[in-house]
Amino acid sequence: MKNNRTLISYAVGFLSSIGLTLFAFWVVTYHILDGWSAVWTILALALVQCAIQLFFFLHLGSDTRPRWKFLSMIFMLVILTIVVVGSLWIMNSLNDRMMMTPKQMTKYMDNQAGL
């Protein structure tokens, strides 16, 4: 009986995650919302999906030891911070390099050749 509940829990979590991902894709692809409303909608969908992942796959609600719940949450936040900050750092670096003129890019590449 417990295995059946676990399987149902995984199926509900999986289908919910797929649904939220497809909804976010739909909002962006078909320009349902523009500007900051699209950004806030995608952020809200990401937070809901994060909660679904925590409850359905990490079973955060079924653990009787609150210390492990707290450690799981801290670990998730650390990984999330690394991914978000790293992505923003890479995108900012690429944006700076794309804004260079061809002459500036050649000069930059010549300076980097000695490394």
C-alpha positions in Angstrom: 0.0 0.0 0.0 2.9 2.4 0.8 4.6 1.7 -2.5 1.3 2.5 -4.3 1.1 5.9 -2.5 4.7 6.6 -3.3 4.1 5.8 -7.0 1.0 8.0 -7.1 3.0 10.8 -5.3 5.7 10.6 -7.9 3.2 10.6 -10.8 1.3 13.6 -9.4 4.6 15.5 -8.9 5.9 14.6 -12.3 2.7 15.6 -14.1 2.5 18.8 -12.1 6.1 19.7 -12.9 5.5 19.0 -16.6 2.3 21.1 -16.6 4.0 24.0 -15.0 6.9 23.9 -17.4 4.6 23.7 -20.4 2.6 26.6 -19.1 5.7 28.7 -18.6 6.8 27.8 -22.1 3.4 28.7 -23.5 3.5 32.1 -21.8 6.9 32.9 -23.3 6.5 31.3 -26.7 3.1 32.9 -27.6 3.8 36.2 -25.8 0.7 35.9 -23.6 2.2 38.4 -21.2 4.7 41.1 -21.9 7.5 42.7 -19.8 7.5 42.4 -16.1 4.2 40.6 -15.9 5.8 37.7 -17.8 8.9 37.8 -15.6 6.8 37.7 -12.4 4.5 35.0 -13.8 7.5 32.8 -14.7 9.1 33.5 -11.3 5.8 32.4 -9.5 5.6 29.3 -11.6 9.2 28.5 -10.7 8.5 28.9 -7.0 5.4 26.7 -7.3 7.5 24.1 -9.1 10.2 24.3 -6.5 7.6 23.6 -3.8 6.2 20.6 -5.8 9.7 19.2 -6.2 10.3 19.5 -2.4 7.1 17.9 -1.3 6.6 15.2 -4.0 10.1 14.1 -4.7 12.1 15.0 -1.6 9.1 14.1 0.7 9.8 17.2 2.8 6.3 17.0 4.3 6.5 13.4 5.5 9.8 13.6 7.4 9.4 13.5 11.2 12.9 15.0 11.8 12.8 18.8 11.3 16.6 19.1 11.2 16.7 17.1 8.0 14.0 19.3 6.5 16.0 22.4 7.3 19.2 20.9 5.9 17.4 19.9 2.7 16.0 23.4 2.3 19.4 25.0 2.9 21.0 22.7 0.4 18.4 23.5 -2.2 18.8 27.3 -1.6 22.6 27.0 -2.0 22.3 25.1 -5.3 19.6 27.5 -6.5 21.8 30.5 -5.7 24.8 29.0 -7.4 22.8 28.3 -10.6 21.1 31.7 -10.7 24.1 33.8 -9.8 26.3 31.8 -12.2 23.9 32.1 -15.0 23.5 35.8 -14.5 27.3 36.2 -14.3 27.8 34.3 -17.6 25.0 36.2 -19.4 26.4 39.5 -18.2 29.9 38.6 -19.4 28.6 37.5 -22.8 26.5 40.7 -23.0 29.6 42.8 -22.4 31.6 40.9 -25.1 28.7 41.2 -27.6 28.6 44.9 -27.1 32.2 45.3 -28.3 33.0 46.5 -31.8 34.9 44.1 -34.0 38.1 46.2 -33.4 37.6 46.1 -29.6 37.0 42.3 -29.8 40.2 41.8 -31.8 42.2 43.9 -29.3 40.7 41.9 -26.4 41.5 38.6 -28.0 45.1 39.7 -28.8 45.5 40.6 -25.1 44.1 37.3 -24.0 46.4 35.3 -26.4 49.3 35.5 -24.0 47.5 33.7 -21.2 
